[in-house]
């Protein structure tokens, strides 16, 4: 029970950090929406992800496991369906210059916004979990 409570609080905080990083992620409604989003997201990872892993097992075998990343994208999409206060939309990346490397301006459509949000959400949640477990 303590682990599940920690997970939903970490997912709620990860959603908050995600809204600060990605301009395409919008959460309206304040703290209650973050908490509801964390609860729904942790329940989906607990219930829906194993079912999707079993259903997409042949695709995972064919792609040598790389399709499992898109299961996270599907779960994030379902989160936006179940919690209408959370939305992910397309956005324009303004570009960056750092140490001689230049990333030009680019437009991120809705699909890739979900992919990028899923990647960052997984990274943030894993980092927060690592910080909590290794204190």
N, C-alpha and C positions, 0 to 999 in steps of 0.2 A: 504494500500500500504506500509506503514511504517513497519507493522508487517511482511509482506512477504519479504521485503528487509532485515529486521533483521534476519528472519529465514534462508535465504540463506547465509548470512554472518556467522551466527552461525554454519550452517552445513559445510561450507567451513573450518572454524576454527576447528570444531570437526573432520573433515577428516584429517587435519594437525596433530592434537594431536593423532589421531588413528595411523597414520604412525609412530609416535614416540614410541608408546606403543607396538604395535604388529609387530613382524618381518615379518609376512606373508603378510602385506598390503604394496603394492608398488604403488606409484604415481609418474609417470614421466611427465615432462613438466613444472614443476615449478608452480608459482602462478596462471597463467591462467587456469591450469588444476584444481587447488583447487577451483577456482571461478566457472568454468563450472560444476565441480562435485557438488558444493553446490547448484547451480541453478537447475541442473537436479534432485538432491536428494530432494530438497524442492518441486519441481513440481510433482515428483512421490508421495511424501507423501500427496500432496494436491489433486492429481487426481486419481492415481492408488490405493492408500490405501483404500479409501472408496468403490471403486468397488470390490476390493478383500475382504473387510469385508462383503459386501453383498453376494458375491458368496460363501464364506466359512462360512456363518452364520450357516448352519446345523452342520458343523464340530466344530464350536465354541461352539454351544449349547451342543453337545455331550461331548466335552472335558472341559466344564465349563469355557471357555474363554482362556485356555492355548494355543490353536492353534494360537491365534492372535500374539503371539511372532514370529511364523514362517512366518507371513506376512512380518515382518520387514526383515527377512532373504531373502525372495523372492525379496523384493524391493532392497536390497543391491546387490543381484545377478544381477538384471536387471540394476543396476547402472554400474556394471562391463561390461555388454553387450553393453550398450549405450555409455559409455565413455571408449574406449579401453586403455587409458593411466592409468586407475585405475585397478589394479589387486589384487586379494586375492588368496594366494596359501597356501599350507600346510607348516608347519614349525615344528621345534623341540624346545620344551620348556626345558631349561637347568636345571630346578629344583630350589628349594629355601629352605633355612633353616632359621627359625625365631622363637625365644623363645621356642625352644624345639620341634617345629612342622617341619616336613620334608615333602616337596612335591617333589616326585622323578622326574627324567627326564622322559618326555613323548613326543611322536610324535603326533602332531595334524594334522589330515588329512584335506582335502579341505572343506568338509561339516562342520566339527566342527570349522574350521577356519572362515567360514562364520557366524556360530552361535556365536562364541566368538566375532567377529568383530561387529556383529549386537548388541549384548548385550553391548559392550563397547561404541559403537557409540550412542546408546540410553541413556546410563548413562552420557556420556560426554555432549550430547546435552541438556539433562534435567538439568544437573548441570550448564551449561553455561546460559541457559534460566533462571534458578532460580537466578543466580548471577546478570543478567541484570535487571530482574524484581524487585529484592529486594535491589537495591542500595540506 
